[in-house]
Amino acid sequence: MRKNQLEFTYMRGIAIIFIVLGHSIYNSGEGFPLLLENLLRGGTALFVFISGYFFHRIFYKDFDYGKFMKNKVQNVLYPFLVVSAVGLFCLSLRWIFMEHQPLEQLLLSIFYTVRNGYILYPHWYIPFIMAVFLFSPVFLWFIRCSQQMRWTLFVLSCVVAILLHRPIGNVNFIHSVVYFMPFYLIGILYSQDEHIVTRYGSILSALAGIFLVVSLVEQSYIVQHIGNYHKAPFEYNGIDWQFIQKLSLCVLVLNFCDWLSKRSRIPWLVETAEMSFAIFFIHPLFDMLFNTTATIFRFRFPPGSAVTSILFSAAIFTFLMVGSIVTARFIKKRLGNRSRLYIGW
């Protein structure tokens, strides 16, 4: 089995682009097209799918729990802590010099921020994915189940996630584990039951396309819900159409990447994929820089047309991506292989 499949490299590059695009949307609900926003939000699901795939493809055969967790601590948790410390320092400067918070309020702000389990909002993903890694024995058991049991459990997990929705503020990482588990499981299934996926590939793609369109239209024009669904775990608030859409998108993006990998090698997409974790860690700092600059100069782009909202969002996306890539390359050049401990690349 190939360990480094080009289609998954491409998918990782596209996943980080989706994530940064979702964090670049300006004029949400005030001009930015709702259907496009719903498509761009929630790109994290693609990362979870990829992680599940490689859990089976690479780690399962000779799985060593201690070695596996040590690797994840070094390559995921350490960079998270380093970038979080930088983020907390920057936030503290903002609270002191822009909001003029007294010492008591400053300490409370730091406490409430740290209590969430993350400093920079997109980094909620790290406590969640570390919990997934800790629960690896559960996924080992899943892999060893019969084929019928595996697919039944996957379907049941989807039903739970559709009714559960994401946690409020993405703070409850156990809630997130339950919600995102189907994405991790279908990644495992794509690797373990590759023969089934190949045999019924065209049917799966057709169904994914139908579900993607239906869920996007339902969420955007009938329910008129913006972005991801969040609620308390034991409340009922309807169907999570974003979940259905993103599960379908995983299938379609992988099919597209598979098609693309058989036709050409795209160096810029490969490089983006290789530094995807660094981009993920760094881009919230540039988002903070943008918001702070806008606040200092009292700049507020007024609600406008879809075209102007898209153009301005594209400019923000470019700023976040270019800033993150340039910073990651600079740190990589300065620190060499040691940069992996600081930025995940």
ZIKAPE-V17474 format. One record per pair of residues at least 24 apart in sequence whose C-alpha atoms are under 10 Angstrom apart, sorted by sequence separation. I is the first residue (numbers start at 1). J is the second residue. D is the distance in Angstrom with one decimal. If there is no record, write none. Layout:
I_J_D, I_J_D
This chain:
18_42_8.1, 19_43_4.9, 157_181_7.0, 158_182_5.7, 217_241_9.5, 218_242_9.8, 18_43_5.2, 19_44_6.3, 88_113_8.5, 157_182_5.7, 158_183_8.7, 215_240_9.1, 216_241_7.4, 17_43_8.4, 18_44_8.2, 19_45_9.5, 88_114_8.6, 156_182_8.8, 157_183_9.5, 215_241_5.3, 216_242_7.6, 219_245_9.4, 290_316_8.2, 15_42_9.9, 16_43_7.6, 19_46_9.2, 154_181_8.5, 155_182_8.0, 158_185_9.9, 214_241_9.0, 215_242_7.1, 15_43_6.1, 16_44_8.1, 18_46_8.9, 19_47_9.4, 91_119_8.9, 154_182_6.0, 157_185_8.9, 215_243_8.8, 216_244_9.0, 14_43_9.2, 15_44_7.2, 91_120_9.3, 153_182_9.0, 154_183_9.1, 212_241_9.3, 215_244_6.5, 216_245_6.5, 287_316_8.3, 290_319_8.6, 15_45_8.4, 16_46_8.8, 84_114_9.4, 88_118_9.6, 89_119_10.0, 154_184_9.6, 155_185_9.8, 211_241_9.5, 212_242_9.2, 214_244_9.3, 215_245_5.6, 216_246_9.8, 286_316_9.5, 287_317_9.3, 290_320_8.7, 15_46_5.7, 16_47_8.1, 87_118_9.8, 88_119_6.2, 154_185_6.4, 155_186_9.7, 212_243_10.0, 214_245_8.3, 215_246_9.3, 289_320_9.6, 14_46_8.8, 15_47_6.3, 87_119_6.5, 88_120_8.0, 153_185_8.9, 154_186_7.1, 212_244_7.1, 213_245_7.8, 287_319_8.6, 288_320_9.9, 14_47_9.7, 15_48_9.9, 86_119_9.3, 87_120_6.5, 211_244_6.9, 212_245_4.7, 215_248_9.4, 286_319_7.6, 287_320_6.5, 12_46_7.7, 13_47_9.8, 84_118_7.1, 85_119_8.0, 86_120_9.8, 151_185_9.0, 211_245_6.6, 212_246_7.6, 283_317_9.6, 286_320_5.6, 11_46_7.8, 12_47_6.8, 15_50_9.4, 84_119_5.5, 85_120_9.8, 150_185_8.6, 151_186_8.8, 154_189_8.9, 210_245_9.7, 211_246_9.6, 212_247_8.4, 213_248_9.3, 285_320_8.6, 286_321_8.8, 11_47_8.6, 83_119_8.9, 84_120_6.7, 150_186_9.6, 208_244_9.1, 209_245_9.2, 211_247_9.0, 212_248_5.6, 283_319_9.1, 284_320_7.9, 286_322_9.7, 287_323_9.8, 12_49_10.0, 81_118_8.9, 83_120_8.8, 208_245_8.3, 211_248_6.4, 212_249_6.7, 283_320_5.5, 286_323_6.8, 11_49_10.0, 12_50_7.4, 80_118_8.7, 81_119_9.3, 150_188_9.8, 151_189_8.0, 208_246_9.6, 210_248_8.6, 211_249_9.2, 282_320_8.7, 283_321_6.8, 285_323_9.4, 286_324_7.3, 11_50_8.0, 12_51_9.8, 80_119_9.5, 84_123_8.4, 150_189_8.0, 208_247_7.9, 209_248_6.8, 282_321_9.3, 283_322_9.2, 285_324_8.6, 80_120_9.8, 83_123_9.6, 208_248_4.5, 209_249_8.1, 212_252_9.1, 283_323_7.4, 284_324_8.9, 9_50_9.4, 132_173_9.3, 207_248_8.0, 208_249_7.1, 279_320_8.7, 280_321_9.6, 282_323_8.5, 283_324_5.3, 8_50_7.1, 128_170_9.0, 131_173_7.4, 132_174_8.9, 135_177_9.5, 139_181_9.8, 143_185_9.2, 147_189_9.2, 151_193_9.9, 206_248_9.8, 208_250_8.7, 209_251_8.9, 279_321_7.2, 282_324_5.6, 283_325_8.8, 80_123_7.6, 128_171_9.0, 130_173_9.3, 131_174_7.5, 142_185_8.5, 150_193_10.0, 205_248_8.3, 208_251_6.6, 209_252_7.2, 279_322_9.4, 281_324_8.6, 282_325_8.6, 127_171_9.1, 128_172_8.4, 129_173_8.5, 132_176_9.5, 204_248_9.1, 205_249_9.7, 207_251_9.6, 208_252_6.7, 279_323_9.0, 280_324_8.4, 283_327_9.6, 8_53_9.2, 80_125_9.9, 81_126_9.8, 124_169_8.7, 125_170_8.3, 127_172_9.3, 128_173_4.8, 131_176_9.4, 132_177_6.4, 139_184_9.1, 143_188_7.7, 147_192_9.4, 206_251_9.9, 207_252_9.9, 279_324_5.3, 282_327_8.0, 8_54_9.4, 80_126_7.1, 124_170_6.2, 125_171_9.6, 127_173_6.4, 128_174_7.2, 131_177_7.3, 132_178_9.5, 139_185_8.0, 142_188_9.2, 143_189_8.3, 147_193_8.1, 205_251_6.7, 206_252_9.1, 278_324_7.6, 279_325_6.4, 282_328_7.8, 79_126_9.9, 80_127_9.2, 123_170_9.6, 124_171_6.8, 126_173_9.2, 127_174_9.3, 128_175_8.9, 129_176_9.0, 130_177_9.8, 142_189_9.9, 204_251_7.7, 205_252_6.4, 278_325_8.0, 279_326_9.7, 281_328_9.7, 121_169_8.6, 122_170_9.2, 124_172_9.1, 125_173_8.4, 128_176_6.3, 129_177_7.7, 132_180_9.4, 204_252_9.0, 205_253_10.0, 276_324_9.8, 279_327_8.9, 77_126_7.1, 121_170_8.7, 124_173_7.9, 127_176_9.6, 128_177_6.3, 132_181_8.4, 139_188_8.7, 143_192_7.7, 205_254_9.9, 272_321_9.7, 275_324_9.6, 276_325_9.2, 278_327_9.1, 279_328_7.2, 4_54_9.3, 76_126_7.3, 77_127_8.3, 121_171_9.7, 127_177_9.8, 128_178_10.0, 201_251_9.4, 205_255_7.7, 275_325_7.8, 278_328_6.3, 3_54_8.1, 76_127_9.7, 125_176_8.8, 129_180_9.6, 277_328_9.9, 278_329_9.4, 77_129_9.7, 118_170_9.8, 124_176_9.4, 128_180_9.2, 132_184_8.9, 276_328_9.9, 4_57_9.7, 76_129_9.1, 77_130_7.6, 116_169_8.6, 117_170_9.7, 118_171_8.3, 202_255_9.8, 272_325_8.2, 275_328_7.6, 3_57_6.9, 4_58_9.2, 76_130_8.0, 116_170_8.7, 117_171_6.9, 179_233_9.9, 201_255_8.8, 271_325_9.8, 275_329_8.8, 278_332_9.9, 2_57_8.4, 3_58_6.3, 116_171_5.6, 117_172_8.9, 1_57_7.6, 2_58_8.9, 3_59_10.0, 115_171_9.0, 116_172_8.4, 117_173_8.7, 1_58_8.9, 72_129_9.6, 73_130_8.2, 116_173_9.8, 175_232_9.1, 176_233_10.0, 275_332_9.9, 72_130_7.5, 175_233_7.1, 73_133_9.9, 170_230_8.0, 172_232_9.5, 183_243_9.5, 69_130_8.7, 72_133_7.8, 168_229_8.8, 169_230_7.5, 170_231_9.6, 172_233_9.5, 182_243_9.7, 186_247_8.8, 190_251_9.5, 278_339_9.5, 281_342_9.5, 282_343_7.5, 72_134_9.8, 166_228_7.5, 167_229_8.4, 168_230_5.1, 169_231_8.9, 278_340_8.5, 281_343_6.5, 282_344_9.9, 165_228_8.3, 166_229_5.9, 167_230_5.3, 168_231_5.3, 180_243_8.9, 183_246_9.0, 187_250_9.1, 277_340_9.6, 280_343_9.0, 281_344_7.8, 69_133_7.0, 165_229_5.6, 166_230_4.6, 167_231_5.6, 168_232_6.3, 179_243_8.9, 183_247_6.8, 186_250_9.3, 187_251_9.7, 278_342_8.8, 279_343_8.4, 280_344_9.2, 68_133_8.3, 69_134_7.3, 164_229_9.2, 165_230_5.5, 166_231_6.4, 167_232_6.1, 168_233_8.9, 182_247_8.4, 186_251_9.5, 275_340_10.0, 278_343_5.0, 279_344_9.0, 68_134_9.5, 164_230_8.6, 165_231_6.3, 166_232_8.2, 167_233_6.9, 277_343_7.3, 278_344_5.3, 279_345_9.1, 69_136_9.4, 162_229_9.6, 164_231_7.7, 165_232_8.2, 166_233_8.2, 180_247_10.0, 183_250_8.3, 277_344_5.6, 278_345_5.7, 65_133_9.2, 68_136_9.3, 164_232_8.1, 165_233_7.6, 275_343_9.1, 276_344_8.6, 277_345_6.7, 65_134_8.7, 164_233_5.9, 165_234_10.0, 275_344_7.9, 276_345_8.1, 163_233_9.0, 164_234_7.5, 165_235_9.6, 274_344_9.9, 275_345_5.7, 65_136_7.8, 163_234_9.4, 164_235_8.0, 165_236_9.2, 274_345_7.4, 65_137_8.2, 163_235_9.0, 164_236_7.7, 165_237_8.5, 63_136_9.6, 163_236_7.0, 164_237_8.6, 165_238_9.1, 63_137_9.8, 163_237_7.6, 164_238_9.1, 165_239_8.1, 166_240_8.9, 163_238_6.6, 164_239_8.6, 165_240_6.0, 60_136_9.7, 162_238_8.4, 163_239_5.7, 164_240_7.9, 165_241_9.5, 48_125_9.6, 63_140_9.0, 162_239_5.6, 163_240_6.5, 165_242_9.1, 166_243_9.3, 44_122_9.4, 47_125_9.9, 51_129_9.1, 55_133_9.3, 161_239_9.2, 162_240_4.9, 163_241_9.8, 165_243_8.0, 60_139_9.4, 161_240_7.8, 162_241_7.4, 52_132_9.7, 60_140_7.3, 159_239_9.5, 162_242_8.7, 163_243_9.8, 44_125_7.9, 48_129_8.1, 51_132_9.9, 55_136_8.8, 159_240_9.9, 162_243_6.4, 47_129_10.0, 51_133_9.8, 161_243_7.5, 162_244_7.5, 56_139_9.0, 60_143_8.7, 161_244_9.5, 48_132_9.7, 55_139_8.9, 56_140_8.6, 55_140_9.3, 158_243_8.6, 158_244_8.6, 52_139_9.1, 56_143_7.9, 158_247_9.3, 23_122_8.5, 20_122_9.6, 19_122_8.9, 60_188_10.0, 52_181_9.1, 55_184_8.9, 56_185_9.9, 52_182_9.5, 53_183_9.5, 54_184_9.8, 55_185_9.9, 57_187_9.6, 49_180_9.0, 52_183_7.4, 53_184_7.3, 56_187_8.3, 57_188_7.8, 48_180_7.3, 49_181_9.2, 51_183_9.0, 52_184_4.3, 53_185_8.1, 55_187_8.4, 56_188_5.6, 48_181_8.4, 49_182_8.5, 50_183_8.6, 51_184_6.7, 52_185_6.2, 53_186_7.7, 54_187_7.7, 55_188_6.9, 56_189_8.5, 57_190_9.5, 58_191_9.8, 48_182_9.1, 49_183_4.8, 50_184_7.6, 51_185_9.7, 52_186_7.3, 53_187_4.0, 54_188_7.5, 56_190_9.3, 57_191_6.0, 45_180_7.2, 48_183_5.9, 49_184_5.0, 52_187_4.4, 53_188_4.6, 56_191_6.5, 57_192_7.6, 44_180_9.4, 45_181_9.8, 47_183_8.8, 48_184_5.4, 49_185_7.6, 50_186_9.4, 51_187_7.1, 52_188_5.0, 53_189_7.4, 54_190_9.8, 55_191_9.1, 56_192_6.9, 45_182_9.6, 46_183_7.8, 47_184_9.0, 48_185_9.2, 49_186_6.7, 50_187_6.1, 51_188_8.5, 52_189_8.5, 53_190_6.5, 54_191_7.8, 45_183_6.4, 46_184_9.4, 48_186_9.5, 49_187_4.7, 50_188_8.8, 52_190_8.9, 53_191_5.7, 44_183_9.9, 45_184_8.7, 48_187_7.8, 49_188_8.1, 52_191_8.7, 53_192_8.4, 47_187_9.8, 49_189_10.0, 50_190_9.8, 46_187_9.5, 49_190_9.3, 125_280_9.9, 126_281_9.8, 123_280_8.1, 122_280_8.0, 123_281_7.3, 122_281_8.3, 120_281_8.9, 122_283_9.1, 123_284_8.5, 120_282_9.7, 122_284_7.0, 120_283_9.8, 121_284_7.6, 120_284_6.4, 119_284_9.9, 120_285_7.8, 120_287_9.8, 120_288_8.8, 39_212_9.2, 39_215_10.0, 38_215_9.8, 39_216_7.2, 38_216_7.0, 38_217_9.7, 36_216_8.9, 35_216_6.5, 38_219_7.9, 39_220_9.6, 34_216_9.5, 35_217_7.3, 38_220_7.2, 34_217_9.9, 35_218_9.7, 37_220_9.1, 35_219_8.1, 36_220_9.0, 34_219_9.1, 35_220_5.3, 41_226_9.0, 42_227_7.5, 34_220_5.9, 35_221_8.0, 38_224_10.0, 41_227_5.7, 42_228_6.4, 33_220_9.3, 34_221_8.4, 38_225_8.4, 40_227_8.4, 41_228_6.7, 42_229_9.7, 38_226_6.4, 39_227_8.2, 35_224_9.2, 37_226_7.4, 38_227_4.9, 1_191_9.8, 34_224_8.0, 35_225_9.7, 37_227_6.7, 38_228_7.7, 34_225_8.4, 35_226_8.6, 36_227_9.8, 34_226_6.7, 35_227_9.3, 34_227_8.4, 91_285_9.9, 94_288_9.9, 98_292_9.0, 83_278_9.9, 87_282_9.4, 90_285_8.5, 29_225_9.7, 86_282_9.9, 29_226_7.3, 84_281_8.7, 87_284_8.5, 91_288_8.5, 98_295_9.1, 28_226_8.1, 29_227_9.9, 45_243_8.7, 49_247_8.8, 79_277_9.4, 80_278_10.0, 83_281_6.7, 84_282_9.7, 87_285_6.6, 90_288_8.5, 94_292_7.9, 98_296_8.3, 28_227_9.3, 79_278_8.7, 82_281_9.6, 83_282_7.2, 86_285_8.5, 90_289_9.1, 42_242_7.7, 46_246_7.7, 50_250_9.0, 80_280_10.0, 41_242_8.5, 42_243_8.6, 45_246_6.5, 46_247_8.4, 49_250_7.1, 76_277_8.5, 80_281_7.0, 83_284_9.7, 84_285_9.6, 87_288_8.7, 91_292_9.9, 44_246_9.2, 45_247_7.5, 48_250_9.7, 49_251_9.5, 75_277_9.5, 79_281_7.7, 80_282_9.9, 83_285_8.7, 38_241_9.7, 39_242_8.4, 42_245_9.6, 43_246_7.6, 46_249_8.0, 47_250_9.3, 38_242_7.4, 42_246_7.2, 45_249_9.0, 46_250_5.8, 50_254_9.5, 22_227_9.1, 41_246_9.1, 45_250_7.6, 46_251_9.4, 49_254_9.9, 76_281_9.8, 39_245_7.9, 40_246_9.6, 43_249_9.3, 38_245_9.0, 39_246_8.1, 43_250_9.4, 46_253_8.6, 38_246_9.7, 46_254_9.2, 39_249_8.9, 15_250_9.5, 15_253_9.0, 11_250_9.0, 14_253_8.2, 14_254_9.8, 11_253_6.8, 12_254_9.7, 10_253_9.3, 11_254_6.3, 14_257_8.9, 10_254_8.6, 11_255_9.5, 8_253_9.7, 11_256_8.7, 12_257_9.7, 7_253_9.5, 8_254_7.2, 10_256_9.3, 11_257_6.1, 7_254_6.8, 10_257_5.9, 11_258_8.8, 7_255_8.3, 9_257_8.5, 10_258_8.5, 7_256_8.3, 8_257_7.2, 9_258_10.0, 7_257_4.8, 8_258_7.9, 10_260_8.4, 6_257_8.1, 7_258_4.7, 10_261_7.7, 6_258_7.8, 7_259_7.9, 9_261_9.2, 17_269_9.8, 5_258_9.2, 7_260_7.4, 8_261_9.1, 6_260_9.1, 7_261_5.4, 6_261_5.9, 7_262_8.5, 10_265_9.3, 13_268_9.1, 14_269_7.7, 17_272_8.5, 5_261_8.8, 6_262_8.8, 10_266_8.4, 13_269_5.7, 14_270_9.8, 16_272_8.0, 17_273_9.3, 10_267_9.9, 12_269_8.9, 13_270_6.7, 15_272_9.9, 16_273_7.6, 7_265_10.0, 10_268_9.9, 11_269_9.1, 12_270_8.7, 13_271_7.9, 14_272_8.4, 15_273_8.5, 6_265_8.3, 10_269_6.2, 11_270_9.5, 13_272_5.2, 14_273_7.7, 16_275_9.4, 17_276_8.6, 20_279_8.5, 82_341_8.3, 83_342_7.2, 6_266_9.9, 9_269_8.1, 10_270_6.3, 12_272_8.2, 13_273_3.9, 16_276_5.8, 19_279_9.8, 20_280_7.8, 23_283_9.1, 79_339_8.9, 81_341_9.7, 82_342_5.9, 83_343_7.2, 9_270_6.3, 10_271_9.5, 12_273_5.1, 13_274_7.7, 15_276_8.4, 16_277_8.0, 19_280_8.0, 23_284_8.5, 79_340_7.3, 80_341_9.1, 81_342_8.4, 82_343_7.8, 83_344_10.0, 8_270_9.9, 9_271_9.2, 10_272_8.7, 11_273_7.8, 12_274_8.2, 13_275_8.5, 14_276_9.3, 16_278_9.9, 17_279_9.3, 78_340_8.9, 79_341_5.4, 80_342_7.9, 81_343_9.7, 7_270_10.0, 9_272_9.1, 10_273_6.6, 12_275_9.6, 13_276_6.5, 16_279_7.5, 17_280_9.5, 20_283_7.5, 24_287_8.2, 78_341_5.8, 79_342_4.4, 80_343_7.7, 6_270_8.3, 9_273_5.9, 10_274_9.7, 12_276_7.1, 13_277_9.9, 16_280_6.9, 19_283_10.0, 20_284_9.0, 23_287_8.2, 75_339_9.9, 76_340_8.9, 77_341_8.8, 78_342_6.7, 79_343_4.9, 80_344_8.3, 8_273_9.1, 9_274_7.7, 12_277_9.5, 75_340_6.3, 76_341_8.1, 77_342_9.7, 78_343_8.4, 79_344_5.6, 74_340_8.2, 75_341_6.0, 76_342_9.3, 78_344_8.2, 79_345_9.1, 9_276_10.0, 20_287_9.8, 74_341_6.2, 75_342_8.6, 76_343_8.7, 77_344_9.0, 73_341_9.4, 74_342_9.4, 75_343_8.5, 76_344_6.3, 75_344_5.5, 76_345_9.9, 74_344_8.6, 75_345_8.1, 31_302_9.4, 32_303_8.8, 30_302_8.7, 31_303_5.9, 32_304_8.3, 33_305_9.0, 34_306_9.5, 27_300_9.9, 30_303_5.3, 31_304_5.4, 32_305_7.4, 33_306_5.9, 37_310_9.9, 27_301_7.8, 29_303_9.0, 30_304_7.1, 31_305_5.3, 32_306_5.1, 33_307_8.9, 36_310_9.6, 26_301_8.4, 27_302_7.8, 28_303_9.1, 30_305_8.5, 31_306_5.1, 32_307_8.0, 26_302_9.9, 27_303_6.1, 30_306_8.8, 31_307_8.4, 32_308_8.4, 33_309_8.3, 26_303_9.3, 27_304_7.9, 31_308_8.3, 32_309_5.2, 33_310_8.1, 27_305_9.5, 31_309_6.1, 32_310_6.3, 27_306_9.0, 30_309_8.6, 31_310_8.7, 32_311_9.8, 32_312_9.8, 27_308_9.5, 28_309_8.6, 32_313_8.7, 26_308_9.7, 27_309_6.1, 26_309_6.2, 27_310_8.9, 25_309_8.1, 26_310_7.7, 25_310_7.8, 26_311_9.4, 27_312_9.0, 28_313_9.9, 24_310_9.7, 25_311_10.0, 26_312_6.9, 27_313_8.4, 25_312_8.4, 26_313_5.3, 24_312_8.9, 25_313_5.1, 26_314_9.1, 24_313_5.5, 25_314_8.1, 26_315_9.9, 23_313_9.2, 24_314_7.3, 25_315_9.9, 26_316_8.2, 22_313_9.6, 24_315_8.5, 25_316_7.9, 26_317_10.0, 21_313_8.1, 24_316_5.6, 25_317_8.1, 21_314_8.0, 23_316_9.0, 24_317_5.2, 23_317_7.9, 24_318_8.9, 21_316_8.8, 22_317_8.9, 24_319_9.3, 20_316_9.5, 21_317_5.9, 24_320_7.9, 20_317_6.6, 21_318_9.2, 23_320_9.1, 24_321_9.9, 20_318_9.4, 21_320_9.2, 17_317_9.0, 20_320_7.4, 21_321_9.2, 20_321_7.3, 17_321_8.3, 16_321_9.6
